[in-house]
Amino acid sequence: MRIDEEGAFVGLVGGSPTRTQPHARKNSPSAPLDSRDARFVTELVFGVTRWRRRLDWLISQLRPTGGALDPQLLQILRLGIFELLELRKPDWAINSHVDLAKELVRPEAARLVNGVLRNLTRMRTANAIPKPKLEPGFSQSQRADVFGIAASHPSWLVERWMQRFGEAETLKLLASNNRRPVYSLRVNTMKVDIGVLEQELQEGGVDVERSPYLPEEYLRVNSGLQEVLGQGLLKDGLCQVQDESAGMVVSLLDPQPGEHVLDACAAPGGKALFAAARMLGKGQLVANDANARRLRGLPGTAARQGLPAGFLTVGSADLREQSGQRHVPFDRVLLDAPCSGLGVLAKRADLRWRRQPADIQSNALLQDELLDAAAQLVRPGGLLVYSTCSIEPEENDLRVDAFLSRHPDFTAEPAPPGLLPDSVLDDNGFMATFPHVHGIDGAFGARLRRRQ
Ligand SMILES: C[S@@+](CC[C@H](N)C(=O)[O-])C[C@H]1O[C@@H](n2cnc3c(N)ncnc32)[C@H](O)[C@@H]1O
């Protein structure tokens, strides 16, 4: 309800009993959830949010009449259909949705829930769940509507991707965005050997394997992430949860011990911490972000990860405002720019509904301004890495092209051999990952070298 009515973020709603309690609605249980229930709540919140369009279409097919639904009743129906279809709960599970409607809405609502969900269980048994149909002669936008309902994505996004990738590849991308996301751990090699931690986790029942992309530093968690979190490994600074695509952006930056490095948009600091480990805590790393609050935890985490005092400086300036000031120019600057996040839809269940086509254009304007500001902070001969967690050309290659035409003192530099696996590099030598191709988040990174 809070996501729909108040625009709450999914990550802050599910999973954390301490966070959900102050906002608990009337009639909700007052006892905190145990970790198993909290996990289940998270799965429901993520799932119902991700599948919202398909669930609402199914509700429209299964209801005897049309018209607006009471908002709580709508959520109960979405939950019921999600649990039956996606979580494959047995038929009797619907009794709890019927009870919920009775308790939270009114007795007639319970009859509607019962009718709709029973209808669905019958269809499930008969293998006859309704599906949106493609008709011959449908236009591209009509086809995008059908795929958008079936894979629960907004039609504008589906159509955009169909124009770029074609239909078959778009369907793969949609399916990847709906899969349970892959989580990986960046092992803090300053404190622990990756082989030792891998073995310890496996012995503790966590299913981990080496990342195919960054096998010396990343472990992919196939199952048991909660156990990792529960073991206090994060608190002890032994590892952090980070997508391998984020790690590869730092690899592309390739910061060296003893250098003077700026992470210009650093919050919450995942990439800065990995850069720090690559620098072995030697030299100077400045982590800046316009949002000071989001950087608050970074110094504490850096200390727990074993970084020496004085190595990391945290700043909270709008990058565009500080570039006119005098700075000792940096050897390397990472600009991990704010973006649409359209490469990380598997992890951010609500993002697909929040984004609008116009966001891509407005991000591009900000990205250009940030690139111009970051460029001034790079020493002659130094390196600027521009990265996003978007897969949209307007936020990636096209920003690089526009930057190069404004800054003749910079050239695009292909990733040097050995830095990243060839499979994540495009024809220009830029890093470009896609969820359906690489099985990780979609991201982009380009090296821009300032002339001497
Ligand atoms: C993609 S996030 C950075 C993630 C970070 N690099 C990490 O790995 O944890 C983009 C960041 O840009 C910051 N940002 C947005 N506009 C900015 C500006 N004008 N100046 C500095 N930072 C800005 C946002 O606050 C946000 O934290």
The ligand as an SDF file (V2000), in Angstrom:
LIG
                    3D

 27 29  0  0  0  0  0  0  0  0999 V2000
   24.9350    5.6440   -9.2690 C   0  0  0  0  0  0  0  0  0  0  0  0
   24.9840    6.4850   -7.7820 S   0  0  0  0  0  0  0  0  0  0  0  0
   26.6230    6.2070   -7.2180 C   0  0  0  0  0  0  0  0  0  0  0  0
   26.8680    4.8240   -6.6470 C   0  0  0  0  0  0  0  0  0  0  0  0
   28.2510    4.6890   -6.0690 C   0  0  0  0  0  0  0  0  0  0  0  0
   29.2850    4.9660   -7.0400 N   0  0  0  0  0  0  0  0  0  0  0  0
   28.5040    3.3040   -5.4680 C   0  0  0  0  0  0  0  0  0  0  0  0
   29.0740    2.4690   -6.1320 O   0  0  0  0  0  0  0  0  0  0  0  0
   28.1140    3.0970   -4.3230 O   0  0  0  0  0  0  0  0  0  0  0  0
   25.0200    8.1460   -8.3080 C   0  0  0  0  0  0  0  0  0  0  0  0
   25.2760    9.1460   -7.2060 C   0  0  0  0  0  0  0  0  0  0  0  0
   25.3930   10.4440   -7.7900 O   0  0  0  0  0  0  0  0  0  0  0  0
   25.0570   11.3720   -6.8070 C   0  0  0  0  0  0  0  0  0  0  0  0
   24.8600   12.6820   -7.4490 N   0  0  0  0  0  0  0  0  0  0  0  0
   23.7860   13.1050   -8.1720 C   0  0  0  0  0  0  0  0  0  0  0  0
   23.9820   14.3640   -8.6110 N   0  0  0  0  0  0  0  0  0  0  0  0
   25.2100   14.7500   -8.1560 C   0  0  0  0  0  0  0  0  0  0  0  0
   25.9620   15.9460   -8.2660 C   0  0  0  0  0  0  0  0  0  0  0  0
   25.4870   16.9890   -8.9400 N   0  0  0  0  0  0  0  0  0  0  0  0
   27.1600   16.0160   -7.6630 N   0  0  0  0  0  0  0  0  0  0  0  0
   27.6430   14.9520   -6.9770 C   0  0  0  0  0  0  0  0  0  0  0  0
   26.9670   13.7970   -6.8310 N   0  0  0  0  0  0  0  0  0  0  0  0
   25.7690   13.6830   -7.4130 C   0  0  0  0  0  0  0  0  0  0  0  0
   23.8240   10.7600   -6.1790 C   0  0  0  0  0  0  0  0  0  0  0  0
   23.6170   11.3000   -4.8840 O   0  0  0  0  0  0  0  0  0  0  0  0
   24.1670    9.2670   -6.1760 C   0  0  0  0  0  0  0  0  0  0  0  0
   24.6490    8.8700   -4.9310 O   0  0  0  0  0  0  0  0  0  0  0  0
  1  2  1  0
  2  3  1  0
  2 10  1  0
  3  4  1  0
  4  5  1  0
  5  6  1  0
  5  7  1  0
  7  8  2  0
  7  9  1  0
 10 11  1  0
 11 12  1  0
 11 26  1  0
 12 13  1  0
 13 14  1  0
 13 24  1  0
 14 15  1  0
 14 23  1  0
 15 16  2  0
 16 17  1  0
 17 18  1  0
 17 23  2  0
 18 19  1  0
 18 20  2  0
 20 21  1  0
 21 22  2  0
 22 23  1  0
 24 25  1  0
 24 26  1  0
 26 27  1  0
M  CHG  2   2   1   9  -1
M  END
$$$$
